[in-house]
Amino acid sequence: MTTDKNISDISTKKLTTVADFYQYLDALFELDMDSDTLFAGSYLRCFISLVATEYGDENQVIATPLLTDITAKVSQGKTELSPQDHAIVTNFWLGLQQRVVL
């Protein structure tokens, strides 16, 4: 069951490692978020996993090159998504980056 505290916890969580990305995205499903948020989160999780393996394991600290490469993958996704879906994913990614502590 989603509570105000659960939503507050996830909305203020800062991300410092790739594992934090995964935990945050998993929490979206546990909190039963809207379908656009869940779509964007799962779509991004694939890109994060793909790029993160090039830099290390999930315990690695998030760094600018990792974010840059994920952003490039999101941009490339424009060719496989509808314009609306691409906007949803891009906006979700921009918001997620605001949580990152470099």
C-alpha positions as CSV (number, residue, x, y, z in Angstrom):
1,M,0.0,0.0,0.0
2,T,1.3,3.5,-0.9
3,T,1.6,5.8,2.0
4,D,2.6,9.5,2.1
5,K,5.8,8.5,3.9
6,N,6.8,6.0,1.2
7,I,6.2,8.7,-1.5
8,S,8.1,11.2,0.5
9,D,11.0,8.8,1.0
10,I,11.3,8.1,-2.7
11,S,10.7,11.7,-3.8
12,T,13.7,13.0,-1.6
13,K,16.1,10.1,-2.2
14,K,19.5,11.2,-3.5
15,L,21.3,8.9,-5.9
16,T,25.0,8.3,-5.5
17,T,25.6,4.8,-7.0
18,V,24.2,2.7,-9.8
19,A,22.6,0.5,-7.1
20,D,20.7,3.6,-5.9
21,F,19.3,4.0,-9.4
22,Y,18.1,0.4,-9.3
23,Q,16.6,0.8,-5.9
24,Y,14.8,4.0,-6.8
25,L,13.3,2.5,-10.0
26,D,12.3,-0.7,-8.2
27,A,10.5,1.4,-5.6
28,L,8.3,3.0,-8.3
29,F,6.8,-0.4,-8.9
30,E,6.3,-1.1,-5.2
31,L,4.5,2.3,-4.9
32,D,2.2,1.5,-7.8
33,M,3.0,4.7,-9.7
34,D,1.2,5.7,-12.9
35,S,1.8,3.8,-16.1
36,D,3.9,6.6,-17.7
37,T,6.3,6.7,-14.8
38,L,6.6,2.9,-14.7
39,F,7.2,2.8,-18.5
40,A,9.9,5.4,-18.3
41,G,11.5,3.8,-15.3
42,S,11.7,0.4,-16.9
43,Y,12.9,1.8,-20.2
44,L,15.6,3.7,-18.5
45,R,16.6,0.8,-16.3
46,C,17.6,-1.1,-19.4
47,F,19.9,1.8,-20.6
48,I,21.4,2.3,-17.1
49,S,22.2,-1.5,-16.9
50,L,23.6,-1.5,-20.4
51,V,25.9,1.5,-19.8
52,A,26.8,0.7,-16.2
53,T,28.4,-2.6,-17.2
54,E,30.9,-0.7,-19.3
55,Y,32.1,1.2,-16.2
56,G,31.9,-1.3,-13.4
57,D,29.4,-3.0,-11.1
58,E,26.3,-1.7,-9.5
59,N,28.2,-0.4,-6.5
60,Q,30.1,2.1,-8.6
61,V,29.6,5.8,-7.9
62,I,27.6,7.7,-10.5
63,A,30.0,9.9,-12.5
64,T,29.5,12.4,-15.4
65,P,30.7,10.0,-18.1
66,L,28.0,7.4,-17.0
67,L,25.3,10.1,-17.1
68,T,26.5,11.3,-20.5
69,D,26.4,7.8,-22.0
70,I,22.9,7.1,-20.6
71,T,21.7,10.5,-22.0
72,A,23.1,9.4,-25.4
73,K,21.1,6.1,-25.2
74,V,18.0,8.0,-24.3
75,S,18.5,10.3,-27.3
76,Q,19.0,7.3,-29.6
77,G,15.7,5.9,-28.3
78,K,13.9,8.6,-30.2
79,T,14.0,6.3,-33.3
80,E,12.2,3.5,-31.6
81,L,9.6,5.4,-29.5
82,S,6.7,7.5,-30.4
83,P,7.3,11.2,-29.9
84,Q,5.0,11.2,-26.8
85,D,6.8,8.2,-25.3
86,H,10.2,9.7,-26.0
87,A,9.1,12.9,-24.3
88,I,8.0,10.9,-21.2
89,V,11.3,9.0,-21.0
90,T,13.4,12.1,-21.6
91,N,11.5,14.1,-19.0
92,F,11.7,11.3,-16.5
93,W,15.5,11.0,-17.1
94,L,15.9,14.8,-16.6
95,G,14.1,14.6,-13.3
96,L,16.1,11.5,-12.2
97,Q,19.4,13.3,-12.9
98,Q,18.3,16.0,-10.5
99,R,18.5,13.4,-7.7
100,V,22.1,12.5,-8.6
101,V,24.9,13.5,-6.2
102,L,28.2,13.8,-8.1
